[in-house]
């Protein structure tokens, strides 16, 4: 991708380009804006997603700050490395990207599973994270409620040889992608054919095997922070109508893990507020970024 974009006032021109960078477990796909300005802001997507999921908010962010976004290993068009995926491996991927490409501490914005990765990054590499933004982050489910018998049945089915592969075959296609997005979005009209095609692209190229590998690690993709481990400024942005990870999880993260975190709830939005209600998302994120020290 190499697209020249202009802000609404037409006073500044900026470009967002696609590059592939070497990482600890192979090539990683990245989008990078230029010229450098403001703060470096790194976007980290959630499970099954990829860089393009952030598109509705990229232009306004890049008009004020240097925007970076990566495809996590096993997702999008980054490498599919051997071995078990984990929050530690993804945090090491993001840390290498910040060190080698950004070159200074970044504001890290993580969505859903990307929130777990971002929190692990902030804990393990605090010198690389200037501020932390968690958007409808997963990882606090066990603190919210124990696994139900249905949850355990599904996890066991995913983990079982052949059964997991069969489930991946059923859901690892356009139909499965659409059903997953519809279950996540409160505003169903946002689940467009274009969005489904974007999410389906990596599945068509690589198959669903790498996603299945991640699904089999769900039990380990948790937030187990203790108060004081995260000390940088932290913002929790949540869609009020998220049915899979409701706003109560933001309160758990604040009360039990990051007491100094700020919480902002977006009405009439579900699990993906940056896509469902992008202006409301930006109205929270951009002023918060402006108040961070340069």
Secondary structure, DSSP 4 states (H G I P E B T S, - for coil): -EEEEE-TTSS-EEEEEEEEEEETTEEEEEEEEES--S-EEEEE--TT--GGGGHHHHHHHHHHSEEEEEPPTTSTTS---SS---HHHHHHHHHHHIIIII-S-EEEEEETHHHHHHHHHHHH-GGGEEEEEEES--S-HHHHSPPPHHHHHHHHHHHSTTHHHHHHHHHSSHHHHHHHHHHH-SSGGG--HHHHHHHHHHHHHH-SHHHHHHHTTGGG------TTS--SEEEEEEETT-SSS-THHHHHHHHHT-TT-EEEEETT--S-HHHHSHHHHHHHHHHHHHTS--
